[in-house]
């Protein structure tokens, strides 16, 4: 095994993140060529936390082969509870932890939750695990903050990246909730603060193809990798491979990555060890 670059993100196009619910789906995502393996439990919500046994199985199999992220869920007004859950997930040594914030979360709550999580992780892992702050696009109308302010709160709390998702999974995708300008501004705001950026939210193939030009670092999927049914469908290598081909085509046709809106090639992320071909 060779050492990867200090950044798992590509300068020419986003990385593909596939959310899985068990080891069998992780195997399928890996075989299909995903860049990231994301572990979550969609039966418990948009960012539902997975069972410990599932995290253990997948981290044991793929640690060092692919970057692994784990969803923690949402903990409104309970920073200490979020920190305890993060400590539990951290013992399996994933590469990233994701925490989401509901509508109504204040700046103080977002910052303190991220800080408590980062502090809690140090009790079980000497090396800090990067934390990703997640906002839900379909709750923004009732938020007291904008996406730009959210990225500022995330930076203040010590997060290393931000992801925008949708909370209600009724088939309404991210581009149906946010305008192209809002999505582009979110990415630029992340990069201006040295945060990596991620997009997710019931994305369809044609939407993914369009979003590849926006300069995000990660695009996350589940429904598109399991036949459109995030709860009853299963991730298959064939579907992941079709998605990966979209990303590969983008990399091949990108001749001027530095000119992309919001692109920042100096992002600092936790090193991972794995295949040279990753």
N, C-alpha and C positions, 0 to 999 in steps of 0.2 A: 504494500500500500504506500502510495506517495502522499506527501502533504499538499493539501489544497492551498490555494491563495488565502490570505487572511480574510478575504471577503467571498462569501458564497454567492454574491450577486454578480450578474453579468453586466458588463459595460454597454453591451449592444442591445439587450432586451431583458424584460423581467424574467424572474425565475418562476417556475410552475410549482405551486404548493397544492397537494391533494390531501383532503381531510379523510381520515379513515377511522373505523370504529373497532377494528380488531386486527390481529396479526395476519389473517388471510387477506384482508383488504390492503394491509401494508405490503404484503408480498406482491399483490397485483399492481399496486402503485409503483413499486420498485421495478418490477418487470416491465411496466409500461414506460419507464424513463422519467418519473417525476424528479424534480430537483429537491423538493422538501417533502417530508412525511409529517403531516399534522394530525395529532391524536385528539379526538373529541367524542362526545356522546350527543348526537343531535336529538335524541329522544328527550333530553333534558334542557333543550333550548338551543339558540343560535350558537352559543359558545359553551355548550354543556360539558361539564368536566367528566372525563372518562373514569372507568373503574381502575383502581391501582394495579390489578393484575394485568390489564390490557397495556398500561404504560410499561410495566416491567417486561412483558413479553416482547414488545416492539423495540424498546430501548436495548434489550439484551441482544436482539437480532441485528439491529441496524445502526447502533451507536458507532460512529466513525465511518459509516458507509454513506449515509445521507444525513443532512441536518434534520433534527427532530424537534418539533414544537408541540407543546401540550396546552390545551385550553383549561383555564381555571374556573370559568363561569363569571358571574357578577355578584358583587357583595355590597349592595347599597348601604352606605353609612356604617360599614363594618370592616375597617382596615385591618384590625387584628385577626378577624376570621379569614380574610384574604391571605394574610401572611402565613397563617397556620396551614392553609391548603397549599400555598406555594412551597412551604417547607416539605410537605409530604411528597409533592411532585418532584422537588429538586433532588431527593435522595436517589432517583432513578437516572439522574444526570442527563436530562434532555438538553438540547442546545438553546431552546427558547421557551419562555412561558408567556402566555397571553391572558390578559385580564381585560374585561369589558366594563364599560360604565353606562349605567342607565340614564335616562332622561332625569334631570333634576340634580344630578351630582354637581356639587360646587367645585370651584377651583381648589379650595382647601382639602376637600375630600379626595379629589383625584390625586393631588400631590402627596398627601399623607398616605394614601393607600399604596401608591407606587413605592414610596420610601419605606414603608413597613414591610412590603414584600421583599425589597432588595436587602433590607437588614435581616429579615427572617431567613433568607436563603443562605446567608453567611454562616448560620449555625450548623448547617448540614453539608455545605459545599464551600470549600475555601475559595475556589474560583467563582466569581459572580456569574450567574446565568442571566443573559440579557432578557429584559422584560419588554413585551410589546403591549402598548395601550391601544384598546379597540373602542371605537365610537360607532354608534348605529345611525346610519344616514336617515332612516325613516322615523327617528325620534327628534331630529334636529329642530323641528318647528316648535317643540316645547322645551328646548334647551335654553339655558341662560347664557350659553356661550356659542361661539362659532367654531368651525373646524380649525381655523387659523389659531384661535385662542386655545383650542384643545391641544394642538401640537406644542404650544408654548407651555401648557400645564404638564404635558408628558415629558418635555425636556427638563422642566424644573424638578419633576419627581424622579428623574434619573432613568426614564425609559430609553431604550435604544432604537425603538421604532414605533410607528403608528400604523394602524390598519383601519380602514373604513369598511363596514359590513352593513347588512340589513338585519333587523331584529325579527320582524314578522316574515316568516317563510311561507308566503302564499303565492309564489310564482312571480312576484314583482321584483325585478332585478335592480341592481344598483343604478344603472344608467336611466332607469325609469323614475328614480327618486332624486338623483342629483343631475344637474346639467353638466355638459362637457367642461364648461368653464369652472364649475365648482370642483370637479374632480381634478382638473389640471392645477388649480390653485392649492388644493390640499397637498398634492405631490410636491409642488414648489415650496410650500410652507414647511413640509417635513425636511426637505433637503437643505433649505436655508438654515435649519436648526441642527444639521448634522444627524438627522434621524432617517432611517430607511423607511420607505413607504410601501403600504400594501393595499390592494383592492380586492374585495370579495362581495358576495351577495347575490346568490341565485343567477350567476352569470351564464349566458348562453353562448354557443360557439361563435356566432357572428358578433356578439358584444365583446367577447374576449379578443377576437381578431382586431376590433377597433381600438380597444383599450391598450393593446400592445404598443401603440404609437405614443402613449402619454408620458412615458418615462418613469413609471412606477418600478420599484425594485422586485416586488412579488405580486403575483395574481393568484388568488386562492379559489379553489373550486371543490365542490362535492357533487352537487346535482348533475353537473355536466359529465362527471366521471362515473356516475352510476345510473345512467338512463333517465335522468330527470326526476328521480324519486329519492330524495335525500334520506328518507326514513326506511323505506322498504327495498329500495334498490341496492345493488352491490357494486363497488368499484371493480372494474375489470381492466386487465392489461391493455386490451384493444382500445377501450375508450380513452385511457390515459395516453396511449401512444398517439392517437389522433390529435389530442390536445397538445402533446409535446411537439408534434410536427408543426403546429401553428407557431410555437415559440421558436423552433429551430429555423423556420423560414424567415422570421423576423430578424434573427441574429445574422443570417446570411445576407439579408438585404440592407442591413444598417451599415452605412458607410461613414457616418459622422455622428457617433454616439454622444460626443461632447456637445452637440448642438441640440440635443433633445431638451424640451422644456423640463426644468427641474432636475436634470441628470446630474449626479454628483459622484464622481468616481473615487472620492477620497473617504467614503464611508468606512467607519471602523466597526468591525463585528468580531464576534468570538471565533477564533480559528477552529476548524474541524479537520479531522483526518479522514481521508477516504481515497477513492479512485481518482487517478489523474484525469480520467475522462469526464468527471462530473460536470 
